[in-house]
Amino acid sequence: MRKITLSAVAAAAAFVAMPAAAQDTAPDGSRAFGIDPYVAVLGGWEQFDNEPNEAGIPAARSGRLDGSLVQGIVGFNVPLGPVFIGAEGNAVKGISGDIDWEYGVAGRAGVRAGESGLIYGKVGYQWVNFAAFGKDSPDYHAMTYGLGFEVGPKDIGLSGLTGNAGIRFRGEVTTFGDTQSLRPMAGLVAHF
């Protein structure tokens, strides 16, 4: 069901963005075709279910496994007119709560929207290590799925603040495994 929903959203957004296909550049001056590398720093929260799952994460003794996080991302997009594809790697550090470290990779696909925005779906693989299970905690791993968006300064009424520097605000929500966790994150992305 999740894949059907992601496909429907991507198809609808691509239909709306079709007029941009004939352009050599996006409205913000970035290339319509090529490679668009980026780095990002996001902050957020993750909470895991307190029941057995295919990743083998044991139930927490008191409540659910959760915590606040800071995440670093390095990736690239390949703009294809009104749509894009890309890949990224991430490293996450728990700053409070039960999560120690996470790391993973994901592929992204979506549509370009507005002056400099992106709407995307992502699928990847993530490893997580819990401080709550002690120093010798194993890394648990599973597929991840997510939806997100990026908006540039022009999209939120701040045209002229950064010009074409490529700074964007990013928000996304991802899950671990078959929705064993919910992880909303937000932060800044610098496109080069």
BELFEN-V191366 format. One record per residue. N is the residue number from 1. SS is DSSP state (H for helix, E for strand, - for the rest). PSI is psi as a letter, one per 30 degrees, with the letter a starting at -180 (NA if undefined). OMEGA is omega in whole degrees, -180 to 180 (* if undefined). Layout:
# BELFEN-V191366
n=N ss=SS psi=PSI omega=OMEGA
n=N ss=SS psi=PSI omega=OMEGA
This chain:
# BELFEN-V191366
n=1 ss=- psi=e omega=-179
n=2 ss=H psi=e omega=-179
n=3 ss=H psi=e omega=178
n=4 ss=H psi=e omega=179
n=5 ss=H psi=e omega=178
n=6 ss=H psi=e omega=180
n=7 ss=H psi=e omega=179
n=8 ss=H psi=e omega=179
n=9 ss=H psi=e omega=-180
n=10 ss=H psi=e omega=180
n=11 ss=H psi=e omega=179
n=12 ss=H psi=e omega=180
n=13 ss=H psi=e omega=178
n=14 ss=H psi=e omega=178
n=15 ss=H psi=e omega=180
n=16 ss=H psi=e omega=-176
n=17 ss=H psi=g omega=-175
n=18 ss=H psi=e omega=-179
n=19 ss=H psi=f omega=180
n=20 ss=H psi=f omega=-175
n=21 ss=H psi=f omega=-177
n=22 ss=H psi=f omega=-176
n=23 ss=- psi=k omega=175
n=24 ss=- psi=f omega=178
n=25 ss=E psi=l omega=174
n=26 ss=- psi=l omega=-180
n=27 ss=- psi=f omega=-180
n=28 ss=- psi=g omega=178
n=29 ss=- psi=f omega=178
n=30 ss=- psi=l omega=-179
n=31 ss=E psi=k omega=174
n=32 ss=- psi=f omega=180
n=33 ss=E psi=k omega=180
n=34 ss=- psi=a omega=178
n=35 ss=- psi=k omega=-175
n=36 ss=E psi=j omega=179
n=37 ss=E psi=l omega=179
n=38 ss=E psi=l omega=170
n=39 ss=E psi=l omega=-178
n=40 ss=E psi=l omega=172
n=41 ss=E psi=k omega=-178
n=42 ss=E psi=l omega=173
n=43 ss=E psi=l omega=-180
n=44 ss=E psi=a omega=-172
n=45 ss=E psi=k omega=173
n=46 ss=E psi=k omega=178
n=47 ss=E psi=k omega=-180
n=48 ss=E psi=k omega=174
n=49 ss=- psi=l omega=178
n=50 ss=- psi=h omega=178
n=51 ss=- psi=l omega=-178
n=52 ss=- psi=k omega=179
n=53 ss=- psi=l omega=-176
n=54 ss=- psi=f omega=178
n=55 ss=- psi=f omega=178
n=56 ss=- psi=g omega=180
n=57 ss=- psi=k omega=180
n=58 ss=- psi=l omega=178
n=59 ss=- psi=k omega=178
n=60 ss=- psi=k omega=-180
n=61 ss=- psi=e omega=-180
n=62 ss=- psi=j omega=179
n=63 ss=- psi=a omega=-179
n=64 ss=- psi=l omega=174
n=65 ss=- psi=k omega=-179
n=66 ss=E psi=l omega=177
n=67 ss=E psi=l omega=176
n=68 ss=E psi=l omega=-171
n=69 ss=E psi=l omega=165
n=70 ss=E psi=k omega=-172
n=71 ss=E psi=k omega=172
n=72 ss=E psi=k omega=-177
n=73 ss=E psi=k omega=170
n=74 ss=E psi=k omega=-178
n=75 ss=E psi=a omega=176
n=76 ss=E psi=l omega=173
n=77 ss=E psi=l omega=171
n=78 ss=E psi=j omega=179
n=79 ss=E psi=k omega=178
n=80 ss=E psi=i omega=-176
n=81 ss=- psi=b omega=-176
n=82 ss=- psi=f omega=-179
n=83 ss=E psi=l omega=176
n=84 ss=E psi=l omega=171
n=85 ss=E psi=l omega=179
n=86 ss=E psi=l omega=178
n=87 ss=E psi=l omega=179
n=88 ss=E psi=l omega=173
n=89 ss=E psi=l omega=-178
n=90 ss=E psi=l omega=171
n=91 ss=E psi=k omega=-175
n=92 ss=E psi=k omega=176
n=93 ss=E psi=k omega=174
n=94 ss=E psi=k omega=-180
n=95 ss=E psi=f omega=170
n=96 ss=E psi=l omega=179
n=97 ss=E psi=a omega=-169
n=98 ss=- psi=f omega=-174
n=99 ss=E psi=k omega=178
n=100 ss=E psi=d omega=-178
n=101 ss=E psi=l omega=168
n=102 ss=E psi=l omega=173
n=103 ss=E psi=l omega=-179
n=104 ss=E psi=a omega=178
n=105 ss=E psi=l omega=179
n=106 ss=E psi=l omega=171
n=107 ss=E psi=k omega=179
n=108 ss=E psi=l omega=173
n=109 ss=E psi=k omega=-180
n=110 ss=E psi=a omega=-177
n=111 ss=E psi=l omega=173
n=112 ss=E psi=k omega=-175
n=113 ss=E psi=k omega=177
n=114 ss=- psi=a omega=-178
n=115 ss=- psi=e omega=-177
n=116 ss=- psi=g omega=-175
n=117 ss=E psi=l omega=176
n=118 ss=E psi=k omega=171
n=119 ss=E psi=k omega=-171
n=120 ss=E psi=l omega=167
n=121 ss=E psi=l omega=-180
n=122 ss=E psi=k omega=177
n=123 ss=E psi=k omega=-179
n=124 ss=E psi=a omega=178
n=125 ss=E psi=k omega=-174
n=126 ss=E psi=k omega=174
n=127 ss=E psi=k omega=-180
n=128 ss=E psi=k omega=178
n=129 ss=E psi=k omega=-175
n=130 ss=E psi=k omega=173
n=131 ss=H psi=f omega=-178
n=132 ss=H psi=f omega=-179
n=133 ss=H psi=g omega=175
n=134 ss=- psi=l omega=-174
n=135 ss=- psi=e omega=-176
n=136 ss=- psi=g omega=179
n=137 ss=- psi=k omega=176
n=138 ss=- psi=l omega=173
n=139 ss=- psi=k omega=176
n=140 ss=E psi=k omega=-175
n=141 ss=E psi=l omega=180
n=142 ss=E psi=l omega=174
n=143 ss=E psi=l omega=174
n=144 ss=E psi=l omega=179
n=145 ss=E psi=k omega=180
n=146 ss=E psi=l omega=175
n=147 ss=E psi=k omega=179
n=148 ss=E psi=a omega=179
n=149 ss=E psi=l omega=170
n=150 ss=E psi=k omega=175
n=151 ss=E psi=k omega=179
n=152 ss=E psi=l omega=-176
n=153 ss=- psi=e omega=-180
n=154 ss=H psi=e omega=-178
n=155 ss=H psi=f omega=-178
n=156 ss=H psi=g omega=173
n=157 ss=- psi=g omega=-179
n=158 ss=- psi=h omega=-180
n=159 ss=- psi=k omega=-180
n=160 ss=- psi=f omega=-179
n=161 ss=- psi=e omega=-180
n=162 ss=- psi=f omega=-178
n=163 ss=- psi=b omega=179
n=164 ss=- psi=g omega=-176
n=165 ss=- psi=f omega=177
n=166 ss=- psi=g omega=176
n=167 ss=E psi=k omega=-180
n=168 ss=E psi=l omega=172
n=169 ss=E psi=k omega=-179
n=170 ss=E psi=k omega=173
n=171 ss=E psi=k omega=179
n=172 ss=E psi=l omega=174
n=173 ss=E psi=k omega=178
n=174 ss=E psi=l omega=176
n=175 ss=E psi=l omega=178
n=176 ss=E psi=k omega=-180
n=177 ss=- psi=b omega=178
n=178 ss=- psi=i omega=-179
n=179 ss=- psi=h omega=174
n=180 ss=- psi=f omega=176
n=181 ss=E psi=l omega=173
n=182 ss=E psi=k omega=-176
n=183 ss=E psi=j omega=172
n=184 ss=E psi=k omega=-179
n=185 ss=E psi=l omega=177
n=186 ss=E psi=k omega=179
n=187 ss=E psi=a omega=-176
n=188 ss=E psi=k omega=179
n=189 ss=E psi=k omega=174
n=190 ss=E psi=j omega=177
n=191 ss=E psi=k omega=-178
n=192 ss=- psi=NA omega=*
